Amino acid sequence: MPVAAGVGIDLLEIARLERALERRPRLAERVFTDGEREYAAARARPARHLAARFAAKEAVVKALGLRGGFGLREIEVIAGEPPTVRLSGRAAEAAGEGRVDVSLAHSREFATAVAIRSG
């Protein structure tokens, strides 16, 4: 049975994530995989890259129609041209045999992502 198509988009103010990470130091460990944190840490402004990945995770949630009962670490953004998404747990179950593609972008102030689920 084909998987229903879905689209998700998210926009995040980078400074908002920076403030959240300062207030809650363990937040990054709860939301981002080791690979995502390592990728961001190797960049000049890590929060910019984490914000793009957070936006991608939120966009994937919307594209898959997920509601509660899963963790954002079940959605991992793998760096590359183009970036890819690795799903596990409930997120992978929601995608089924379908595929999720993402596109990320960021400026000085904002990070955005679009996710498309196809099957």
ZADORO-500173 format. One record per atom (N, C-alpha, C, CB): x, y, z; residue in one letter. Coordinates in steps of 0.1 Angstrom, whole numbers, plus 5000, padded with zeros to 4 digits. Glycine has a CB too. Example, Ala and Ser with C-alpha at 12.3 -4.5 7.8 and 13.67 -1.06 7.14 Angstrom:
2
513249435078a;512349555078a;513249675078a;511349555090a;512849785071s;513749895071s;512950005079s;514149945057s;
END
This chain:
119
500849885000m;500050005000m;500950125000m;499050005012m;500750224991p;501550344990p;501450425003p;501250424978p;502450495006v;502450585018v;501950725013v;503850605024v;501050785021a;500550915018a;501651015017a;499450955028a;501551105008a;502551215007a;502251315018a;502451284993a;503251385023g;503151485033g;504151595032g;503151425047g;503851715036v;504851825035v;504851895049v;504451925024v;506051925054g;506152005066g;507152115064g;506551905077g;506952225071i;507952335071i;508052395085i;507452445061i;509252445088d;509452505101d;510452615100d;509852405111d;510252715108l;511152835108l;511452865123l;510452965102l;512752885126l;513152905140l;514153025141l;513752775145l;513853105151e;514853215154e;516053155161e;514153325163e;517253165155i;518453105160i;518753145174i;519653135151i;518553275177a;518853325191a;517953265201a;518653475191a;516753225197r;515853155207r;516453025211r;514453135200r;516952945201l;517552815204l;518852845213l;517852735192l;519652945209e;520852975217e;520452995232e;521553095211e;519453075234r;519053105248r;518552975255r;517853215248r;517752895248a;517252775254a;518452675258a;516352695244a;519452675249l;520652585252l;521452645264l;521452575239l;521452775265e;522152835276e;521452805289e;522352985274e;520152815289r;519352795301r;519252645305r;517952845299r;519252555295r;519152415298r;520252335291r;517752355293r;521452325297p;522652265290p;522352125285p;523752265300p;521552045291r;521251915287r;520251905275r;520851825298r;519652015271l;518752015261l;519251955248l;518152155258l;520451995244a;521051945232a;521151795232a;522452005230a;521551735243e;521651585244e;520251515242e;522251545257e;519251585247r;517851525246r;517251535232r;516951595256r;517651645225v;517051675212v;517951625200v;516751815210v;519251635201f;520151605190f;520951485192f;521051725187f;521151405181t;522051295182t;523451335183t;521851205169t;524351235187d;525751265188d;526351325175d;526551135192d;525951255164g;526451305151g;526051445148g;525951215140g;524751485151e;524351625149e;525051725157e;522751635152e;525251685170r;526051775179r;527451785174r;525951725193r;528151675170e;529451685165e;529651775153e;530051545163e;528651755144y;528651835131y;528651985135y;527551795122y;527652025143a;527452165147a;528652215155a;526252175156a;529252135164a;530352185172a;531652215163a;530752075182a;531652155151a;532852185142a;532652315134a;533052065133a;531552385136r;531252505128r;531452625137r;529752495123r;531552745130a;531852865137a;530652905147a;532052975127a;529452885143r;528352925151r;527452795153r;527553045145r;527752705162p;527052585163p;525552595164p;527552505175p;525052685171a;523652705173a;522852725159a;523252815182a;523552785150r;522952805137r;522652675130r;523852895128r;523552585131h;523452455125h;522452365133h;524852385124h;522552375146l;521552305154l;520152355152l;521852315169l;519952485150a;518652535147a;518152485134a;518752695147a;518952475124a;518552425111a;518052275113a;519652435100a;518752205121r;518452065123r;517152055131r;519551985130r;516952145141f;515752145149f;514552175140f;515852245160f;514752275131a;513652305121a;513352185112a;514052425113a;514352115108a;514151995100a;513451885107a;515551935095a;513751865120k;513051765128k;511551805129k;513651755142k;511251935132e;509851975133e;509151965120e;509852125138e;509851995109a;509251975095a;508951835092a;510152035085a;509851735097v;509651595094v;508351555103v;510851515098v;508351595115v;507151565124v;505851605116v;507251635137v;505851725111k;504651765103k;504351685091k;504751915100k;505451655083a;505251575071a;504751435074a;506651565063a;505151375085l;504751245089l;503451245096l;505851175097l;502951355101g;501751365109g;501851305123g;500651295101g;503051305128l;503351245142l;502651325153l;504851235144l;502151255163r;501551325174r;502051255187r;500051325174r;502851315195g;503351255208g;503851115207g;502151265217g;504451075218g;504950945220g;506250905212g;503950845215g;507051005209f;508250985202f;509251085206f;508150995186f;510551065204g;511551165207g;512151225195g;512651095216g;512551345196l;513151415184l;514551345180l;513451565187l;515151275189r;516351205185r;516051085175r;517051145197r;514751055174e;514350945164e;514451005150e;512950905167e;514651135148i;514851195135i;516251255135i;513751305133i;517051205127e;518451255126e;518751305112e;519451135129e;519351425112v;519651495100v;521151465097v;519451645100v;521451395086i;522751365082i;523251465073i;522851215076i;524451525076a;525051625067a;525451575054a;526251695074a;525251655044g;525651615030g;524951705020g;525251465027g;525251685008e;524651764997e;523851674988e;525651844989e;522551654990p;521751725000p;521751645013p;520251734995p;521351715024p;521251645037p;520151535036p;520851745048p;520351435044t;519351325044t;518851305058t;520051195039t;517851225059v;517151205072v;517251055075v;515751255072v;517651015087r;517650885092r;516550875103r;519050835098r;515650785102l;514550775111l;514650645119l;513150775104l;514250645132s;514150525140s;512950535148s;515450515149s;512650425155g;511550425165g;510250455158g;511750515176g;509450525165r;508050565160r;508050645148r;507250635171r;509150735146a;509250815134a;509350715122a;510350915135a;510250615123a;510350525112a;509150445109a;511550425115a;508350405120e;507150335118e;506150425110e;506550295132e;506050555114a;505150645107a;505550665092a;505150785114a;506750655089a;507150675075a;506950545067a;508650705074a;506950435074g;506650305067g;507750285056g;505250295061g;507250245045e;508150225033e;508450355026e;507550125023e;507850465031g;508050595025g;509450655028g;506950695029g;509650765021r;510950835022r;510650975026r;511750825009r;511551035034v;511451175038v;512751245033v;511251195053v;512551355025d;513651435020d;513551575027d;513551455004d;514651635030v;514651765036v;515551865029v;515151755051v;515151985031s;516052095026s;516152195038s;515352165013s;517452235040l;517652325052l;518252455046l;518652265061l;517952565054a;518552695051a;518652775064a;517752775040a;519652865064h;519752955075h;520353085071h;520552895087h;520053195079s;520653325077s;521253355090s;519553435073s;521653475093r;522153515106r;521153505117r;522653665105r;519853525114e;518853525124e;517953405124e;518053645122e;517653345113f;516653235112f;517253115105f;515453285104f;516652995109a;516852875103a;515552815099a;517652765113a;515552755087t;514252695082t;514552565075t;513652795072t;513452485074a;513552355068a;512252315062a;514052245078a;512352235051v;511152185045v;511352035044v;510852245031v;510351955047a;510451805046a;509251765037a;510351745061a;509651665029i;508651605020i;508651455022i;508851645005i;507451405024r;507351255026r;506751205013r;506451215038r;507451105007s;506951044995s;506950894997s;507751084983s;506250824989g;506150684991g;506150604978g;505050644999g;
END
